[in-house]
Amino acid sequence: MAVHIDDIKTETIEALIYGEGRPLTLAPVMTKEEREFACRKIRQLTSRSTYLWAKDLKVVGTSVGEAHESPETERRYFDEAPATSELLAREVFPFGSPVERIVRKVAEVWPQGVVVPDKDGRAFLPHIVRRWAIGGGANPHIDQSRTHLLGPLGIGRRIGLNVYMSMPEIGGAIEFWNRSFSDEEYVRLKRPDYGLDRELLGPADLTLRPEEGQAVLFRAWEPHAVEPVGGSGDRITNAAFLAVGEAGRPLAQFA
């Protein structure tokens, strides 16, 4: 059952982090008109974009995942973050991004609030947009936290936050596995490109297909994947992470 954004409480976020792990689905957080406007702009902006690991994934800006690949991509990530944020605010979300709407509510109920971290005074990218074209999908993977970039922030776990602005006719659902990996185990088992082989995990424990306008918050430290996109249409999301740090520290927002 989808939860309305106004019904998010401290206990809602605690249950997601410390409970049984079922993803939290939010009722639509955008109007149809907002979605159509944003998706039209995103399709224009991503017409020639590329992504490091998947040719069918189009991204506006550099993601934190790419920033981990080399010193050069990390520099590009921080160099581009301010301009990417400004572009999204001006061209895609002049009415305010859906991720920011949700984060504002989480910040109201989480005792320590939410902050966008920085490295040496350079802010992380707060949120991002992604577009999967026909044929695109994501291997099962986890989003690691004890990395050279995120480790100094004291992050233990990442909550994934995706708002679904467009969904394809076929596929595009999120798949979840109720299993945990240490960072060391995950690195040892990874494919040469990225993620894990499906044969290693077996069938997904949960497959969730959000409706357009809905948002999903989930435990990104557990395996998850994206079904290949098929039929007509595309899969467009506004996304971010809310990372859980040491006790008494605010959640960290980045993408």
Summary of the structure (lengths in Angstrom):
residues: 255
radius of gyration: 17.0
end to end distance: 26.6
largest distance: 46.7
contacts: 819
relative contact order: 0.22
helix: 31%
strand: 24%
